[in-house]
Amino acid sequence: MKTIKKYGKTIGLFTIIILLLSFIFSLFNLGGLMSFNTTSILFIILMIILFLIIGYQFGKNADKKGYIEGLKIGFSLILVLIFINLIFYNSNFSLERIIYYIVLILSSIMGSMLGINRKEK
């Protein structure tokens, strides 16, 4: 039950952060402060950093095999992203999107591996 609550909090916070970032970048794009390409690249970089941080936190709390924790949380968050994309953007899968999801999962795995190595003993 504790694990489900931890995943639920993380997924809920992740969803709120994604929606806020999307709204902010949409305002920047709409206001003409940044071009679409700049906001897209910045959003991708922030997503990679966000996955790295979340993976780090889960790895820090893991007992062993941090990469498994990173894979689990990364896959869970990717499912949320796919759900958001299907509802709001009605976008189809493409090779670019699959590579993007793989990079995000790898970022989460790397973060959890760093987290378990930095864990206080």
C-alpha positions, 0 to 999 in steps of 0.5 A: 500500500505504501508503494502504491501511495508513493507512485500515486503521489509521484504520478500526480505531481508529475502530471501537474508539472507537465500541464503547468510546463505545457501551459507556460511554454504555450504562453511563451510561444503565443506571446512571441517570446520564443519560437516553437523550435526553442520551446520544443527543445527546452521542453525536451531538456526539462523533461529529461531533467525531470525524469532524472530527478524523479529516478534519482529520488526513487533510486535513493529510496531503493534497497537494491537494484536501482535500475529496476526502480528507475525502469518501473517509475520511468515506464509508469510516467511514460504511460501517463505521457501517452495517456495525456498525448492521446487525450489532449493532442490526439497524436499518433505514434511515430519513430521520433516519439518512441525514441523520445520515450526511450530516452526518457526511460533511460534518463529515469534509469540513470537517475535511479542508478545515481540515487542508489550510489549516493544513498547514505549507508 
